[in-house]
Each structure stands twice: as C-alpha cells, then as structure tokens.
C-alpha cells in the first residue's frame, strides 16, 4: 500500500500545484530541486491554470492492473507551456483531436482493490468554462 | 582503459517457457556462453534484469544465478535500467574488465515474464515510467510510445501503414532464427488489421511478453586463448533523458539514444555508415523510427522513407534486427539488450545461418529503456 505517496502528492494531484523559480520566473510542474532553466533553488508554490490543449493522445485497450480499459490518455500542453501526462475524461475516443482545448477536473484515478483506498487526482475534459461564462 | 573482447555468447530460445524458471533460464544461457568461450569459471557475473522483484518475487537474483550456474564464489549482482538492463549488464562487465578490476566476466540478461498475468506484467513494465506522474495515472510504456507515434504521424504527416516495413522485416528475419519466438512472416494486410493495444499502436507494432536469457563472456586481450573467436567491443556508452515524457523539449527526439550513439562513434572514430548492421530497440515501430533518426541514419521525420526504400532489410544500407529483433525474436525486457549483442556476435562470426549478411564486420547495438529515458549503445567489431 502506498498511501503516504498520495498524501505527499496531494498539492500536485488536487491543485495542480507546481513552482515558480524565484530568480528567473520559470514555471515547473512537478516541483524539482533545481530550476531546469537557471539552476536556481529558491521557489514559490504556483498553482497552474489547468487549461490547455491536447498535444497527443491514445486510447488504452490493454491496461495495467487497477485501470479498467478502455480509457484515454494524453499529453496536455498547458497555457503556461508545461507539457503534462494525464487521462482525458467526459469524451469518446473518436471525438479527440490534437489541438482541442481541455481543462483540469478532479476525478478518481484508481482503486487499490475492493477493500483499498481510492486515489483522486487531475484529469482533463473538453473545455466547458468558456461556454458557461458567455 | 584496457581493450575488451567478447569471447563467448549463449542464449535460450525466446518464448513462453512454462517449465523453466529464472534459475534454469539463467544457468542455461550462462553455461552456453562459457562453453562457447571454452572457459570454466569467471571473476564476476553481472545480471541484467528488470522485473524479478515485482513479477517473480525474487531479488538477490545474481547470487541465485551464480549459484545455479555453478560460479560461486564469483562476485555477482544485478543491474537494472528498465528495458535497457541487458545492454547495461554488458557495459558493466566491459567496464570492470577495462578498468582492470577483473579479467574474465560473464554478463547475462534475463527476464521471466510469463509467471504473472498480463495486467501485473503491464503494471511492472509501467514502473519504468515516472510512478508519481505517469504510471499512477494509468500510463504504460505502450501508452507513452503511442503518444510519441501519434505526434510523429501528426507532425510529419505520416500514416500508421508507413511503419509496416519495420514489423515485416523483423518477422521475415525471425523466420531464419531458430531461437526466435515468432518464426512466421506477416503480410502488410495482417499488419494493417492488427487490433489496437494503445492507438495508434497495434499488436503488430509491439514486441511480445515472453521469457528468455542471453549471455556473453568478456575478457582482456591477454586472457584470450587459442580456439576462441574474439570480437572487440570498439565502443560502449550509456546516457539518460527525462523520466517524464512531457519534460522533454521535443518528444520526438530520443536524446539518450542520440547521446550514447554519438559517444560511441566519437570513441571509436567510426560513423553510422561504417556499421554493417544495427540491432535496434524495436519494441515498438515508432521507437525503431526514432532510433534510426537518433543514430544518424535518417534526418528528423525521415526514417519511414528510409524503410520504404528497403534500407532496413538484409542487403539494404543499414539492415536492422537481423535475427528478428525485439518485435519477432521476442522482448524478454531485461534480456533483450544482451540478445542484441549475442545476435550481433553471431553475424560478425559468420554464424547467423540463413540470416547471415554478406558483409558483417561491424555492428551497432542499442538497448533503450523507459520510452527513451535510458539508452545503452555498443559498437562491436570482428
């Protein structure tokens, strides 16, 4: 059981929280010990927008234990430039295309067996926000 | 550093070995390599393996195999670099000999995957990706490779069908290799219609889950005895890239493969065109394409054109996977890097049977782990 792992990852999984380098303002997700741009080691927490576009995607039909297939996985290019691997949700495989706008939602990632705990974290769905606002 | 030579090579057939476990597979390959080299004992045994802990519940694997192969009290330990483990074990053996720590070392790559159901094996393989940010979200290395393939097709305006020559060549070559898992050629139509594993990757783009072990004996120049057929390791290099696929500046560049191959070319004074064959890490057709581009055989986005011209088939400008490759010989993950070197050795000694190339003096072998996060490259010459 790796319960401590998910406790440790909670700010990244629930809030999409990365870091901003104090010297050069570069945004990183996930957090690292050193800035990939300038080598700096002072950071402040930075919550990413959660909005981006699909950079590449696949429908998983042969899946590892704990993930019932089929499901959709993608690389998402966030507005801030970060490229992130995550599941897509609320969409069918034939509707996905490279470049389509998506936004982060919090969903169940996996179960650890019938008596185990549930893991929640970020997934991405087709962007709804703009339509709701207008 | 001292020159290092390969004096023995051995292997088990690749396949589903229901009656053989880690100890039998490992001991068989090690003893076959020692017999081939005509040596009885070694200073050390280095074991390349990825999954013995999570799939077989067996760590301290190298001691198990030293015991099973009757090599006690030789120094022995396991080297893990995901699917590049088999290449890494040979490099570790070569380094130990080059550095003067040992004179004769055997490296064995071994994987026993069929002891677990597919879902558990997939989960084990997925641990080669970043567990926090990829594997725990449902990614496997098939899935990550599928993202690379989809992006490749998008950026270079290619169709999945254009990847067919890699799979067809591998299966045709495997037909001539008695140790290969799939000894049956496939047609373009079979490739096209093979069901998706992780779209656009289909079953016939992907290497199979299987068992196998392969071993090589390496030694110093002084330790070579008459009757042996020594091959020189002209260069050996390893390199790494980001764990997370998204963290790469360009997901269509295999940085670890490019760096380790250019280090090999630099160290040996040779170039891509000096190689007579390339044992590529063809676990997925997209990885074959990206490897050819990383090693200097094709420009960015040009590997499929190279394949369409017949360049990667026997007799072409750079024959790949001449014994069937990971695709059709089979991909017992931690063993594959060692199988590549064993098969290259057979070519360089003129003992590749029906697959023998007319000219085989120098071979490039490249073992890649974790969708390109680690790569080990060797140049071997007769």
Boltz contact constraints between the chains, C-beta under 6 A:
constraints:
  - contact:
      token1: [A, 9]
      token2: [B, 132]
      max_distance: 6.0
  - contact:
      token1: [A, 30]
      token2: [B, 133]
      max_distance: 6.0
  - contact:
      token1: [A, 56]
      token2: [B, 147]
      max_distance: 6.0
  - contact:
      token1: [A, 56]
      token2: [B, 150]
      max_distance: 6.0
  - contact:
      token1: [A, 56]
      token2: [B, 151]
      max_distance: 6.0
  - contact:
      token1: [A, 58]
      token2: [B, 143]
      max_distance: 6.0
  - contact:
      token1: [A, 58]
      token2: [B, 146]
      max_distance: 6.0
  - contact:
      token1: [A, 58]
      token2: [B, 147]
      max_distance: 6.0
  - contact:
      token1: [A, 58]
      token2: [B, 198]
      max_distance: 6.0
  - contact:
      token1: [A, 58]
      token2: [B, 199]
      max_distance: 6.0
  - contact:
      token1: [A, 59]
      token2: [B, 199]
      max_distance: 6.0
  - contact:
      token1: [A, 60]
      token2: [B, 143]
      max_distance: 6.0
  - contact:
      token1: [A, 60]
      token2: [B, 198]
      max_distance: 6.0
  - contact:
      token1: [A, 61]
      token2: [B, 196]
      max_distance: 6.0
  - contact:
      token1: [A, 62]
      token2: [B, 197]
      max_distance: 6.0
  - contact:
      token1: [A, 64]
      token2: [B, 119]
      max_distance: 6.0
  - contact:
      token1: [A, 64]
      token2: [B, 122]
      max_distance: 6.0
  - contact:
      token1: [A, 64]
      token2: [B, 123]
      max_distance: 6.0
  - contact:
      token1: [A, 64]
      token2: [B, 126]
      max_distance: 6.0
  - contact:
      token1: [A, 64]
      token2: [B, 140]
      max_distance: 6.0
  - contact:
      token1: [A, 65]
      token2: [B, 119]
      max_distance: 6.0
  - contact:
      token1: [A, 65]
      token2: [B, 120]
      max_distance: 6.0
  - contact:
      token1: [A, 65]
      token2: [B, 123]
      max_distance: 6.0
  - contact:
      token1: [A, 67]
      token2: [B, 138]
      max_distance: 6.0
  - contact:
      token1: [A, 73]
      token2: [B, 139]
      max_distance: 6.0
  - contact:
      token1: [A, 73]
      token2: [B, 143]
      max_distance: 6.0
  - contact:
      token1: [A, 75]
      token2: [B, 147]
      max_distance: 6.0
  - contact:
      token1: [A, 75]
      token2: [B, 246]
      max_distance: 6.0
  - contact:
      token1: [A, 83]
      token2: [B, 246]
      max_distance: 6.0
  - contact:
      token1: [A, 84]
      token2: [B, 246]
      max_distance: 6.0
  - contact:
      token1: [A, 85]
      token2: [B, 134]
      max_distance: 6.0
  - contact:
      token1: [A, 85]
      token2: [B, 139]
      max_distance: 6.0
  - contact:
      token1: [A, 85]
      token2: [B, 246]
      max_distance: 6.0
  - contact:
      token1: [A, 86]
      token2: [B, 137]
      max_distance: 6.0
  - contact:
      token1: [A, 87]
      token2: [B, 137]
      max_distance: 6.0
  - contact:
      token1: [A, 87]
      token2: [B, 138]
      max_distance: 6.0
  - contact:
      token1: [A, 98]
      token2: [B, 154]
      max_distance: 6.0
